Every structure is written in structure tokens, then in C-alpha cells.
Amino acid sequence: GTIYTCRASLLIGTFNDDNTNTVTFTPIGEATQLVFDAEPGSSTAGTPLSVQPVVKILVANTNIVTAGPDATALISLAVSASSPSIGTVRGTVTLAAVGGVATFTGINLQEAGIKILTATKTDTSGQTYGSGVLTVDSDPFTISPGTVSPLMSTIIATPSGPLVANGTASYNVAITLTDQYSNAISGVKPQFTSTISADSVTQPAVNTNAAGTSSGSVASTVAGSRILAISSPAGLTSVATSVSFVPG
């Protein structure tokens, strides 16, 4: 609210005491609602939101609470129960408002998906001019997967084998791409190689699905062990598995 300065004077007939004394006061209101003054912005997993949330504490006439316990009340952020996907808000998720405004910095989430945040004001009703718990949900925003991780991605051949090297029996080779936080990376067509050049390698024909997986196969007429490794996307050659074929 506005800070007011008032002066009282006495007027009797044509006489004015011309009082110069003033008094200053700040109206104190009880908070009735929270609003996101800055809605959280989309980002990639583990990186700060492109727009950091700003939450305002308002009184009934929609003015900001600038005095009383609600002006410095604690505001917390969490993933809303109505969010389309789960997650954990990271960073400084609870802070005290300053003049009825909570300005967050460094807020990030590691879980990919569409998110909605809930801002919550703590209960100050036990204090003069305080109010109860207040909440507000943000607009939806998106956390995208990060870059593909060689530590979390996998290549798995089934069955366990060994298989007969007859040129027909084949291993299914499932490649799963994820970022460092285990978020699936969809929409990418991976490839793999075998250390035996004579092997018959069938590359995945489709992009990775919502689980980050796409599959190919390998057959051979050459007995022995070989290493299958992801050759694309780049940087994943360390992601490998061993399979064996035996003479027929």
C-alpha cells in the first residue's frame, strides 16, 4: 500500500492555527491472494528456468502487501498436484518476500515434461494482520531433456545367446538414449557398429520412441565374440555390449 503523510489544522472563523506537525502511516492489509507476476519459463533439464518466478502477495483490492507479517511471509515453490508430470523443484525454493514480493533465482528441475508449479504462502494468521495459507498455480511450462549421456544410455542385445552363426539367427539390439538425469530422448534415429565387419547389421529403422528406445538387429556367419557399440549420436562409442555366435 501507499505510505500516507497527514497534517491536521484547526480553523475557527478566519483563524487558522497553521499546524505544521505531520504524521506518517502505512496501511496494513491482510493478504487475500497470491499471483505470479513472472510465470516460470521453459528450460532444459538441470538448467535454470528461462524466466525465474516472481510471486506477489496481494490484499483484497489487489494492492501489494507492503507492511505487516504478510509483507515478509515465506513463499515456497513445488510441483503442483495438477502438473501433467512429476518433478522436484531445485534451487532456493523457499524465501521470504520483500515488501510483498518473492523474487526467485536459480530455480530448475531435472525431470523432463510439462510442469505446473504451486506457490504457497506460510500461515501468518497467528500474528496481528496476518492471514492463513495461500496458494496459486503457475501457467504450464516445459522442461526438455538435456544432451544425450554416454553414462546413462544403453545398448542391449537379446536373447542372451550365444546364437548359431548361420546368417539367420539374430540378436535384437535395443538402443536407449537418455540424458544425465535419465530423461528419455525421443525423435533420434541411432546407429551401431560391430567389430566384425562381416556381420549383417540392420540399423534401427525408426526414431527413438517416448521411452528413448529404437531397435535394430545383427546376424552373422562368423563364429566368435564381437562388440556392438553405438556409433550415432556422436560421443557414445563407449556404450557397448558383447554378443557371441557359435558354429552351426
Disulfide bonds with the S-S distance in Angstrom:
none
